[in-house]
């Protein structure tokens, strides 16, 4: 997955959370399930972005080859 896609998908998940709050007020069980799934997806993607940033930093600060 590219880093651009990894940044786009959490934004899409947050938009989904907002839409769930807005349109699923009358269905509390479905709202909770959707919120939990979208929150987990967003959390996993943010973790992926963080690990990618750490990996890129490690590659940039690699000692020169001999």
Secondary structure, 3 states (H helix, E strand, C coil): CCHHHHHHHHHHHHHHHHHHHHHCCCCHHHHHHHHHHHHHHHHHHHHHHHHHHHHHHHHHCCCCCC
